[in-house]
Amino acid sequence: MATARRSPPTERVVAVLDHFVAARGRRIGLSALARELGISKPTCLGIVAGLTAAGYLVRDPRTLTYGLGPALIAAGRVAQQGFAAGDVARRHLAPLAERYATTCVASGVVGEEIMVLDAAGPAGRVRVGERYPFAPPSGLMYVLWGPDEEFERWLAKEPTLPVRMDRGRLRVVVEQCRASGYLVESLTPAGMRLHALMAGVAAYELPQEVRALVGEMVSSLGERVYLGAELGPRKRHPVNLIAAPTYDADGRQELVLTLYVGGSITGADIARRGTALVAAADAVTAELRGAMGA
């Protein structure tokens, strides 16, 4: 994957937060913070003012010093819950990975990116911590089993690559995946290599004319998903992966569990693997005290 674009303003914000974490509760004044980080005082003021307004820092009006704020507590709890969910998912995915001699992955949306949270089975296909943009053509499976408004918000995002959009096909995909409880994705070997190369924000860095040419090689949204009627039980079908959702306590889609195939299998075998993956997803949901989606 190509190196992502650097953003100096973002890096300065991260540096400020990292500095306060490293200070372990020590309050720091504006001048001292700017000096310790080697950035100008006006720039530092803009950063801490924004972080304070958002609750990530707090300002002591008496000493005019800053410290970590309550918004980080909430963010930390969410992050901790996400990684705990990944650990639970790995335990339920490990038997599937062993049974089918493949890699199984738990992933979820973190901020504006898709992140691999945990994995079971042979290493090499994916790495824990890998991130991908949560925008078309990546991310359909992360909104399939959620509210329609979340699906529409994802669909309205700026694509990382130009894609064709067949809303009729997409609606059928949504309905059938919700009915079966899992998604079956097919990609040609060339398509699989292309998506691996395009993973991450590097796709945004391509010149517009190159992005357009590459986009023409990518299937339209929904075309990579098999529909039930297309899966003859005895016919062999080239399958990239099978995916199923877990749900949180409010019955909203939380993680996606993925079982990689990377070859041709029969429709009957697809159904068996899909059913087994849904059972694992349901077990993860139950263990994390989630509620099945509507």
TAKA-V331082 format. One record per helix or strand. SS is the DSSP state (~ for helix, > for strand). FROM is the first residue (numbers start at 1). LEN is the number of residues. Records with the same first field share a line. If there is no record, write none. Layout:
SS->FROM-LEN ; FROM-LEN
This chain:
~->8-16 ; 30-8 ; 41-13 ; 71-29 ; 140-3 ; 148-8 ; 167-14 ; 189-10 ; 202-4 ; 208-9 ; 228-3 ; 267-21
>->28-2 ; 57-4 ; 65-4 ; 104-7 ; 113-8 ; 131-3 ; 165-1 ; 183-3 ; 221-1 ; 225-1 ; 236-12 ; 253-14
